[in-house]
Amino acid sequence: MTQIVLASHNQKKLAELRRVLEPLVPGIEVVSYDGPEPVEDGLSFEANALIKARAAAKHTGLPAVADDSGISVDVLGGCPGIFSARWSGPERDDTKNLELLLWQLSDIAEPNRAARFVCAAALVMPDGEEVCELGNWAGDILTERAGTDGFGYDPIFRPAGESRSAAEMRPEEKDLVSHRNRAFTALAPAIAKRLISE
């Protein structure tokens, strides 16, 4: 079994990525990261994902994967975007972030509430080789919370073609269609080529 470290201290994200990535690349084990968190000062999802993966690869000496993700709302010009986790302030409070976004959209009619989750998935090898892929999950923003599963903006995001919020979907349903799944599915061949062939 080949170990690959996920550059995140978020245990929910670790569980999700194990469900998504390990079946895509048989023979790998996604392990947790206990190192320092780097400053995410990139200007794009891709830049921030690479910053995190580089730090984890350097700290552990293992191949590292990282993602940077967030929600992009059309009427807000793509915001919160890379600021999704800190939209309401530096404390990274999911509930406050969600409530602020709902308030900002409170006067916006439903046809104009289009949004998408975006995820950049990065692989950094200990020798410095890097690959990054992008995934999108289109939908719209609800007018109020719905559901208790998931995390972040899931309770107010309704995927295109769905009547439920992302937080009302079972984890295994969400795993099949999410932005994270799409980004890591695109990244999986690069991971397999570099790790399983070794």
N, C-alpha and C positions, 0 to 999 in steps of 0.2 A: 504494500500500500504506500503510495507516494503522498507525502503531506504537502499541503499548500495552506498558507496562513491567510485568513481574512483580516484585513486591516480595519477592524472596528471593535469597539468594546460593547456594541449593542447586541445583546443576546438574542433578541427577537430577529434581528437581521441575520445573525449567525444561523439560527434554526431555519429560517427561510432559505438562505443560500445553500445550506446542506440539502434541503429538499429539492432545490432547483438544479444545482450544479453536479452533485455526486452521481445522479442517474445519467446525466449528459456525458460525463467523463468517468466511466468505470475505472476503478483502480486508484482514485484519489481520495484523500480524506481532508476535508476542510477543517482546520483547527483554529482555535481562538487566539487572539493577539493580546499580549499583556504589556506592550511597550508604550512609550509616550505618544500622545496625539500631536501630530504636526499642525502648524498653522495653515489653515486652508485659505490661502490668499489668491487662489487662481480666479480667473475671470470667466470660467466656463465649467460645466459639469466635468468635461474631460480633463481639464487641468487639475481640478481638485481630486478626482479619482486617482490620477497619476501621482499627485503629491502624497496621498495616503499610502498607496501601494509601494512607492519608493521607500518611505520611512519604515514600513513593516519588513520589506525585504532586507534593508540595511540592518535593522535591529535583530532580526531572527536568523538571517542567512538562508532563509527558505524562499522559494517562489511565493509571491504574494499577489493576492487579488484584492481589489477595493472597488467600491462603487460610490458615486456621488449622485444623489437623486433629489428630486423635488417636484413641485407642482408649478405649472406654467399656465396662467390664465390670460386668455386672449385680450379681454377688455382692459387688463392691467398691463398691457404691453409685454407680456411674458413673465411678469412678476407673480409670485415671489421668486421663482427661479432658483438660482444658486443660494438665495437668502432664505429658502423655505424653512430650514430648521431654526432660524433666528428671526423670523418675521416679526414677532412681537417683542423682541429684545434678546439680550445675550444669554438669558437663562435657559434657552432652548426648551420652552414649555409647549408641548404639543397642544394642550387644551387652549392656551392663550393664542397660539398661532392660528388655530382653527377658528376661534371666535372672532379674531381680528379680521380674517379673510371674509367670514360671513358678513360682518358689519360693513366692510368695504364694498361688498356686492349687494347690500340690502336693497338698493334702489334699482338694481339691474334686472330687467325682465328675463325670464327663462331662455328665450331664444338667443340671448346674448351672453350666456354664462359658459361658453365653450372653454374647455381646459384640457390639459394632458399632463400625465405624469411622465417625467423624463428620467432616464437612468444612463449614466456612463459607467461602463464596467472596464476596469483596467487590470492588466497582468504585467507585473514587473519581475523579471528573473534576477537572481543574485548577480549575474554578470552584466546587468544593466539593460538587457533587451526589454523593450516595452511594446505592448499592444493595447489598443483601447477601442471599444465598440459602444454604439449608442442604441438605446431602445426607447420607444414611445408607446404610451397607452392613452388613447383619446377618450374623451367623455365630456361631462359638464359638472358644474358645481351645484349641489342641491341648495335649497333655501334653509334647511335645518338638518341637524345630525340624524343619522339613521344607522343602526347597527353597533355592535360592541366588539367585533373582531378587528384584527389588523391594528395599525398604529398610524400616527401622524395625521394626514388629511383624509385617510380612508373613509371616515364616517360622512364626509360631505362630497365625496367624489363618486359620480355615477358613470360607469364605463359605457361607451357607445353601444347601443343595442341591448342594454340591461335596464331592468326596472328597479334593481337593487343597488345600494351603495357598495363600494368595495369592502366596507366593514360588515356587510350582510352576507358576503360570499364566504364559503368554506375555504380554509387555507389552501386545500388542494385544488380548488377551482381557480382561485386567484393566482396560484403558482403557474398555471398553464397559460395565462394570458397577460400577466403583469408586465410593466416596463422592465422590471428587474429580470424576469424570465427572458424577455426578448433580447436584452443586452447581453446576458450571460450565455444565452443560446448562440448568439453571434460570436461570442468570445471562446466558446467551448472548443472549436477546432484548433485554435491557437494553443490552448492549454494542453489538449491531447497531443498535439504535435511536439511540444516542447517538454512535456513531463512524462508521458507514457512511453514515448519512443526512446527515452534515456536508458 
